[in-house]
Amino acid sequence: INLEQAGFETQEQRHNFRSLIEKDGVIKGLESVWKNKNNETIYVIEYAKVFRNKKGEIAYYEGIVEDITQKKIAEKTLNENEILFRSLIEEAPVGIFQTDTFGLTTYVNPKWREISGVSFKEAMGDDWINAVHPDDRKLVLEGWKKSVKNNSFSTAEYRFQWNDGTIKWVSGKAVPKRDNNGNIIGYIGTATDITDRKLSEEKLNESQDRFRKLIEQAPVGIVLSDINQKTLFTNKKFIEMTGYTIEDHPTVDEWWPKAYPDEEYREKVKKEWIELISAAIK
């Protein structure tokens, strides 16, 4: 059967086959694209050998063909998935990095470089640690090495410091990356910019500190309690006025008999108190 005339192979492929086998006398592992009887594309690997007559002329070829269609389809799907995965990583709104089995960086995406303020080259290996704030560097590096040693999940909040002094807070997370057999082949992780959250927390803490100082020095007695009536704070003036510290009345229920030893009067005050609290909540 003439493979070319039968439509199995294109003229170009058949010409390539003949050129190779006539030159070398043998073909080993030549990949070709064929069309079967149903006009479906199939992928094959050809192995063939030349047999010559007594005059040295080519008499015929003898060979075998291996169908690798499923393998090629799987490879194509894998390549397409890798391209998609790479595109997603490149455009991701969070920093993404990959490392080898020793925890040394092999890849960082554009967002990671944007957050850290370092180049791709500067992030490779363990050079990325130089971009971490000096006050956080030792703790971050020790934590990362411990996670790699234990093949465990890693999480940390730390600061990147740019060359111009800009500070970027990040929440870093990493997990082991495994092959189909479950063997660890590296780590993949994220770095999320949490600078705005950290700045808000700092402002809130500063505000709370100012508030606490104000009520601590206030000229009136102040007590703070939670929704469960647990005493949270008493200022200096309250202690000065009553003589009771927070340890003396850890809850509002324990305050009543101390402040109002007369039971009848206590119940009257409690009733008014509850009504005022209800109105305040509304």
Salt bridges, closest charged atoms under 4 A:
GLU4 OE1 - ARG18 NH1 3.86
GLU9 OE1 - ARG14 NH1 2.16
GLU31 OE1 - LYS72 NZ 3.09
GLU46 OE1 - ARG14 NH1 3.57
GLU75 OE1 - LYS72 NZ 3.74
GLU114 OE2 - LYS111 NZ 3.06
ASP135 OD2 - HIS133 ND1 3.86
ASP136 OD2 - ARG159 NE 2.85
GLU157 OE2 - ARG197 NH2 2.78
GLU157 OE1 - LYS198 NZ 3.08
ASP193 OD2 - LYS168 NZ 3.91
GLU201 OE2 - ARG197 NE 3.16
GLU201 OE1 - LYS198 NZ 3.77
GLU240 OE2 - LYS237 NZ 3.16
